[in-house]
């Protein structure tokens, strides 16, 4: 991770804000904002206001947009590329807790409070981000649709975080990895011809950080699946040859959302 390069990019973005009156720059930013889920369908005047007062940051792979505990003084919209949310352990190990794709907001929390960032945001491909300084937030916070969407997004991220916490803390690597790959498959286009294929992250280091594992253990698990015929791989495409068995690996052969025993316990609690 190149923190200093990331900070230089953000400082450059601040300088670019001086030319915000340039019509071409505003139109380019406006086009990026039109693709953002938080802002989609909002009044044209509001989008133009944000475009005029936002600035651009261009990040290379490994650049940090901001670090954990940095002030949350900007709202960041990913126009192109990908941002990973990272946490670091005491020995420098990385855990990727979320992925922010094009058209998403890196963190909606600054709209709702002024606490520092709770994670480090790093680009893992060439990425273009629009930054709106806090002093221009009232144009957004005065719109109830924006606040409703921000709350909905944060609730979704909370549910995902709880599910991720359960997986990381209570399941062995095979189950964690299978669950993550199934989630990737659900977010990708439907397979053709009945094939179940998953596009893996660019490197094994990234995949390992997403499932809280070391690279040797991750590679050993993939090799075990490959030798058994459960999966096959061509470059960064993993093909699942037996989807039912793979789902059993992920969820230990059970209905993970409502096991029978848990359902009975819940019913007894409600009737108490």
TORDRENPA-354153 format. One record per residue (C-alpha): x, y, z; residue number from 0. Coordinates in pm, 1 decimal. Example, Ala and Ser with C-alpha at 12.3 -4.5 7.8 and 13.67 -1.06 7.14 Angstrom:
@east->1230.0, north->-450.0, up->780.0, num->0
@east->1367.0, north->-106.0, up->714.0, num->1
//
This chain:
@east->0.0, north->0.0, up->0.0, num->0
@east->139.1, north->339.3, up->-98.0, num->1
@east->-5.0, north->576.1, up->157.1, num->2
@east->206.4, north->876.2, up->60.2, num->3
@east->107.7, north->839.7, up->-305.8, num->4
@east->-256.6, north->820.8, up->-203.2, num->5
@east->-225.3, north->1135.8, up->4.1, num->6
@east->-58.6, north->1313.7, up->-289.0, num->7
@east->-353.6, north->1212.8, up->-506.4, num->8
@east->-599.3, north->1356.9, up->-256.4, num->9
@east->-398.5, north->1679.6, up->-227.4, num->10
@east->-397.8, north->1700.5, up->-606.8, num->11
@east->-774.7, north->1656.8, up->-597.4, num->12
@east->-796.6, north->1958.5, up->-370.6, num->13
@east->-599.9, north->2163.3, up->-622.8, num->14
@east->-826.0, north->2044.1, up->-903.6, num->15
@east->-1121.7, north->2188.8, up->-714.0, num->16
@east->-987.1, north->2536.8, up->-803.0, num->17
@east->-1087.0, north->2474.1, up->-1164.1, num->18
@east->-1434.3, north->2347.7, up->-1075.1, num->19
@east->-1589.3, north->2628.6, up->-1279.0, num->20
@east->-1452.1, north->2477.4, up->-1596.1, num->21
@east->-1751.2, north->2351.6, up->-1791.1, num->22
@east->-1583.8, north->2034.4, up->-1919.7, num->23
@east->-1467.0, north->1937.6, up->-1570.1, num->24
@east->-1813.4, north->1992.1, up->-1423.4, num->25
@east->-1976.5, north->1786.2, up->-1700.3, num->26
@east->-1727.1, north->1505.3, up->-1644.3, num->27
@east->-1798.4, north->1502.6, up->-1273.2, num->28
@east->-2171.9, north->1522.8, up->-1334.4, num->29
@east->-2152.4, north->1214.9, up->-1555.0, num->30
@east->-1979.0, north->1030.1, up->-1272.4, num->31
@east->-2239.4, north->1138.2, up->-1017.5, num->32
@east->-2526.3, north->1023.2, up->-1241.1, num->33
@east->-2397.7, north->666.9, up->-1197.1, num->34
@east->-2391.6, north->682.8, up->-816.0, num->35
@east->-2669.1, north->486.1, up->-643.2, num->36
@east->-2689.1, north->736.5, up->-357.1, num->37
@east->-2764.9, north->1022.4, up->-597.6, num->38
@east->-2959.9, north->852.0, up->-876.3, num->39
@east->-3277.3, north->1037.3, up->-971.4, num->40
@east->-3210.8, north->1342.2, up->-754.1, num->41
@east->-3289.4, north->1693.7, up->-884.4, num->42
@east->-3058.1, north->1820.5, up->-1156.4, num->43
@east->-2976.7, north->2133.8, up->-957.7, num->44
@east->-2850.5, north->1922.4, up->-665.8, num->45
@east->-2629.0, north->1708.6, up->-890.4, num->46
@east->-2485.4, north->2016.7, up->-1056.9, num->47
@east->-2414.5, north->2172.8, up->-717.3, num->48
@east->-2223.1, north->1861.0, up->-610.0, num->49
@east->-2036.8, north->1847.4, up->-942.2, num->50
@east->-1925.7, north->2210.4, up->-908.9, num->51
@east->-1797.6, north->2167.1, up->-554.1, num->52
@east->-1647.7, north->1819.1, up->-577.2, num->53
@east->-1289.4, north->1741.6, up->-674.3, num->54
@east->-1122.6, north->1443.7, up->-840.7, num->55
@east->-869.8, north->1198.6, up->-701.4, num->56
@east->-691.4, north->958.2, up->-935.1, num->57
@east->-548.5, north->659.0, up->-748.9, num->58
@east->-316.7, north->387.2, up->-872.7, num->59
@east->-324.0, north->29.8, up->-747.5, num->60
@east->-217.0, north->24.6, up->-383.3, num->61
@east->-280.5, north->394.5, up->-314.8, num->62
@east->-467.5, north->477.8, up->5.7, num->63
@east->-758.7, north->718.5, up->-25.1, num->64
@east->-759.2, north->757.5, up->353.0, num->65
@east->-646.4, north->568.8, up->662.5, num->66
@east->-829.5, north->441.8, up->968.1, num->67
@east->-873.9, north->724.4, up->1223.2, num->68
@east->-831.1, north->995.2, up->957.0, num->69
@east->-1095.2, north->1271.9, up->982.2, num->70
@east->-1407.5, north->1196.0, up->778.5, num->71
@east->-1409.6, north->1536.3, up->612.2, num->72
@east->-1514.5, north->1424.0, up->261.4, num->73
@east->-1777.8, north->1208.0, up->97.2, num->74
@east->-1616.8, north->987.1, up->-168.9, num->75
@east->-1792.9, north->853.9, up->-480.6, num->76
@east->-1618.2, north->583.4, up->-685.5, num->77
@east->-1663.9, north->673.9, up->-1052.1, num->78
@east->-1430.3, north->412.5, up->-1196.4, num->79
@east->-1227.4, north->134.1, up->-1040.3, num->80
@east->-1247.5, north->-45.1, up->-708.6, num->81
@east->-1178.0, north->39.0, up->-344.8, num->82
@east->-1121.2, north->-216.5, up->-70.1, num->83
@east->-1194.6, north->-146.7, up->295.3, num->84
@east->-908.7, north->-286.2, up->503.6, num->85
@east->-828.9, north->-352.0, up->867.2, num->86
@east->-477.3, north->-435.4, up->987.5, num->87
@east->-370.4, north->-672.1, up->1263.6, num->88
@east->-84.8, north->-609.9, up->1509.5, num->89
@east->158.1, north->-802.8, up->1287.8, num->90
@east->53.9, north->-626.3, up->968.3, num->91
@east->-187.9, north->-891.1, up->843.3, num->92
@east->-466.1, north->-753.7, up->623.2, num->93
@east->-839.2, north->-820.8, up->638.7, num->94
@east->-1058.5, north->-693.4, up->355.6, num->95
@east->-1399.8, north->-624.8, up->506.5, num->96
@east->-1581.2, north->-480.6, up->203.9, num->97
@east->-1544.5, north->-396.5, up->-164.8, num->98
@east->-1664.7, north->-66.7, up->-312.1, num->99
@east->-1730.8, north->-81.6, up->-685.3, num->100
@east->-1795.2, north->187.0, up->-947.0, num->101
@east->-2115.2, north->377.0, up->-874.9, num->102
@east->-2091.7, north->327.3, up->-498.2, num->103
@east->-2008.1, north->558.0, up->-209.5, num->104
@east->-1697.5, north->461.1, up->-13.8, num->105
@east->-1863.6, north->542.0, up->318.7, num->106
@east->-2198.2, north->710.9, up->384.1, num->107
@east->-2123.3, north->757.5, up->755.2, num->108
@east->-1980.5, north->1114.4, up->717.3, num->109
@east->-2331.0, north->1228.7, up->616.3, num->110
@east->-2463.9, north->1117.2, up->954.6, num->111
@east->-2185.9, north->1191.7, up->1204.5, num->112
@east->-1839.2, north->1343.0, up->1232.7, num->113
@east->-1644.6, north->1047.3, up->1373.8, num->114
@east->-1312.8, north->947.9, up->1217.6, num->115
@east->-1292.9, north->671.9, up->957.5, num->116
@east->-1310.0, north->320.2, up->1100.4, num->117
@east->-1115.0, north->152.0, up->818.6, num->118
@east->-844.3, north->216.8, up->559.8, num->119
@east->-960.9, north->263.7, up->199.1, num->120
@east->-716.8, north->135.7, up->-65.9, num->121
@east->-746.7, north->124.0, up->-445.6, num->122
@east->-666.1, north->-214.3, up->-600.6, num->123
@east->-687.0, north->-95.3, up->-959.3, num->124
@east->-658.9, north->246.5, up->-1127.2, num->125
@east->-947.1, north->429.7, up->-963.8, num->126
@east->-1115.8, north->766.6, up->-1007.5, num->127
@east->-1297.2, north->911.1, up->-706.6, num->128
@east->-1504.0, north->1228.0, up->-664.7, num->129
@east->-1465.6, north->1398.4, up->-325.5, num->130
@east->-1722.6, north->1634.6, up->-176.8, num->131
@east->-1590.5, north->1836.4, up->122.9, num->132
@east->-1795.8, north->1840.3, up->442.6, num->133
@east->-1877.8, north->2212.3, up->410.5, num->134
@east->-2094.2, north->2122.4, up->108.2, num->135
@east->-2284.2, north->1839.2, up->282.9, num->136
@east->-2597.1, north->2048.4, up->361.7, num->137
@east->-2704.8, north->2020.3, up->-1.3, num->138
@east->-2730.2, north->1646.5, up->57.5, num->139
@east->-2836.8, north->1622.3, up->421.1, num->140
@east->-3131.8, north->1855.1, up->357.0, num->141
@east->-3274.3, north->1603.9, up->109.2, num->142
@east->-3470.1, north->1327.4, up->291.3, num->143
@east->-3419.9, north->1084.9, up->0.0, num->144
@east->-3042.3, north->1102.2, up->41.3, num->145
@east->-3062.7, north->1041.2, up->416.2, num->146
@east->-3302.6, north->749.4, up->366.2, num->147
@east->-3067.4, north->592.1, up->112.7, num->148
@east->-2766.6, north->648.0, up->338.3, num->149
@east->-2942.4, north->472.4, up->626.9, num->150
@east->-3050.1, north->185.2, up->400.8, num->151
@east->-2696.1, north->140.4, up->269.8, num->152
@east->-2546.8, north->142.0, up->619.8, num->153
@east->-2806.7, north->-110.8, up->740.2, num->154
@east->-2712.7, north->-339.4, up->450.4, num->155
@east->-2343.0, north->-304.5, up->533.7, num->156
@east->-2419.6, north->-383.3, up->899.6, num->157
@east->-2602.9, north->-702.9, up->804.9, num->158
@east->-2314.2, north->-802.6, up->581.0, num->159
@east->-2064.8, north->-725.9, up->858.5, num->160
@east->-2254.1, north->-944.7, up->1107.9, num->161
@east->-2267.6, north->-1231.0, up->857.4, num->162
@east->-1897.5, north->-1186.3, up->785.7, num->163
@east->-1820.0, north->-1185.4, up->1160.5, num->164
@east->-2010.0, north->-1510.6, up->1204.2, num->165
@east->-1826.0, north->-1670.6, up->913.8, num->166
@east->-1479.6, north->-1553.1, up->1018.6, num->167
@east->-1514.8, north->-1645.5, up->1384.5, num->168
@east->-1722.6, north->-1963.8, up->1377.2, num->169
@east->-1633.7, north->-2148.1, up->1054.9, num->170
@east->-1321.7, north->-2320.9, up->931.4, num->171
@east->-1137.7, north->-2203.3, up->621.0, num->172
@east->-1307.1, north->-2443.3, up->378.8, num->173
@east->-1650.6, north->-2312.0, up->473.1, num->174
@east->-1536.0, north->-1947.5, up->473.0, num->175
@east->-1380.5, north->-1978.0, up->129.6, num->176
@east->-1677.4, north->-2164.0, up->-20.6, num->177
@east->-1920.6, north->-1906.7, up->117.1, num->178
@east->-1718.7, north->-1619.9, up->-21.9, num->179
@east->-1690.9, north->-1776.9, up->-367.5, num->180
@east->-2064.9, north->-1843.9, up->-375.1, num->181
@east->-2129.1, north->-1478.8, up->-287.9, num->182
@east->-1902.8, north->-1377.0, up->-577.4, num->183
@east->-2092.5, north->-1605.3, up->-811.0, num->184
@east->-2426.1, north->-1453.5, up->-705.3, num->185
@east->-2295.8, north->-1103.6, up->-782.6, num->186
@east->-2168.5, north->-1198.2, up->-1128.7, num->187
@east->-2369.2, north->-1260.6, up->-1448.6, num->188
@east->-2557.8, north->-1588.2, up->-1460.7, num->189
@east->-2347.4, north->-1876.1, up->-1598.2, num->190
@east->-2418.3, north->-2003.4, up->-1946.8, num->191
@east->-2492.4, north->-2362.7, up->-2028.1, num->192
@east->-2532.1, north->-2467.3, up->-1665.7, num->193
@east->-2167.9, north->-2391.5, up->-1579.0, num->194
@east->-2092.0, north->-2242.0, up->-1239.6, num->195
@east->-1790.4, north->-2017.9, up->-1275.8, num->196
@east->-1640.1, north->-1751.5, up->-1051.3, num->197
@east->-1395.6, north->-1476.2, up->-1148.0, num->198
@east->-1136.9, north->-1474.7, up->-868.6, num->199
@east->-972.5, north->-1157.7, up->-732.3, num->200
@east->-655.3, north->-1052.9, up->-916.8, num->201
@east->-416.6, north->-1210.2, up->-663.5, num->202
@east->-423.1, north->-1481.7, up->-400.3, num->203
@east->-312.9, north->-1222.0, up->-144.1, num->204
@east->-639.8, north->-1034.8, up->-197.0, num->205
@east->-846.1, north->-1352.8, up->-176.7, num->206
@east->-663.3, north->-1456.8, up->140.8, num->207
@east->-732.1, north->-1116.6, up->299.0, num->208
@east->-1100.8, north->-1154.4, up->216.6, num->209
@east->-1137.5, north->-1486.3, up->401.3, num->210
@east->-889.1, north->-1414.7, up->683.7, num->211
@east->-638.0, north->-1682.0, up->585.4, num->212
@east->-270.4, north->-1708.2, up->499.8, num->213
@east->-173.8, north->-1760.1, up->135.8, num->214
@east->-23.8, north->-2109.0, up->198.8, num->215
@east->-341.5, north->-2231.6, up->370.5, num->216
@east->-560.1, north->-2077.3, up->101.8, num->217
@east->-356.1, north->-2237.8, up->-175.4, num->218
@east->-364.2, north->-2575.1, up->3.5, num->219
@east->-744.4, north->-2560.9, up->24.9, num->220
@east->-780.4, north->-2477.0, up->-344.5, num->221
@east->-543.6, north->-2760.8, up->-432.7, num->222
@east->-748.3, north->-3005.1, up->-220.6, num->223
@east->-1065.6, north->-2909.8, up->-404.9, num->224
@east->-886.7, north->-2936.8, up->-738.9, num->225
@east->-746.1, north->-3285.4, up->-667.5, num->226
@east->-1089.2, north->-3409.9, up->-562.5, num->227
@east->-1245.1, north->-3278.2, up->-885.3, num->228
@east->-1476.9, north->-3042.7, up->-700.1, num->229
@east->-1333.9, north->-2742.3, up->-886.8, num->230
@east->-1114.9, north->-2673.0, up->-1186.6, num->231
@east->-932.5, north->-2354.2, up->-1271.4, num->232
@east->-816.0, north->-2167.8, up->-1578.3, num->233
@east->-619.7, north->-1853.1, up->-1494.2, num->234
@east->-843.2, north->-1649.0, up->-1264.9, num->235
@east->-1166.4, north->-1834.4, up->-1349.7, num->236
@east->-1270.1, north->-2104.0, up->-1101.3, num->237
@east->-1525.9, north->-2353.4, up->-1225.6, num->238
@east->-1737.0, north->-2537.7, up->-967.4, num->239
@east->-1799.2, north->-2886.5, up->-1103.5, num->240
@east->-2046.7, north->-3001.7, up->-835.3, num->241
@east->-2249.2, north->-2707.3, up->-710.4, num->242
@east->-2454.5, north->-2909.9, up->-460.1, num->243
@east->-2145.9, north->-3053.1, up->-292.4, num->244
@east->-1985.6, north->-2709.5, up->-295.7, num->245
@east->-2286.5, north->-2559.4, up->-117.3, num->246
@east->-2260.9, north->-2835.3, up->140.8, num->247
@east->-1898.3, north->-2735.7, up->198.2, num->248
@east->-2010.3, north->-2376.1, up->244.2, num->249
@east->-2300.9, north->-2437.1, up->478.9, num->250
@east->-2200.2, north->-2769.2, up->634.8, num->251
@east->-2493.8, north->-2950.1, up->475.5, num->252
@east->-2753.1, north->-2739.9, up->658.7, num->253
@east->-3002.6, north->-2467.1, up->584.1, num->254
@east->-2776.5, north->-2195.4, up->714.4, num->255
@east->-3049.3, north->-1933.3, up->752.6, num->256
@east->-3288.6, north->-2133.2, up->968.5, num->257
@east->-3169.7, north->-2474.0, up->1088.3, num->258
@east->-3450.2, north->-2685.3, up->1233.5, num->259
@east->-3307.5, north->-2676.6, up->1585.6, num->260
@east->-3266.6, north->-2300.8, up->1576.6, num->261
@east->-3618.6, north->-2255.8, up->1440.4, num->262
@east->-3765.3, north->-2459.4, up->1728.7, num->263
@east->-3564.0, north->-2263.1, up->1981.0, num->264
@east->-3685.8, north->-1936.0, up->1834.2, num->265
@east->-4045.1, north->-2053.1, up->1845.0, num->266
@east->-4010.4, north->-2155.4, up->2209.5, num->267
@east->-3861.0, north->-1814.5, up->2292.5, num->268
@east->-4148.5, north->-1631.2, up->2126.9, num->269
@east->-4404.5, north->-1845.0, up->2310.6, num->270
@east->-4238.9, north->-1800.5, up->2650.0, num->271
//
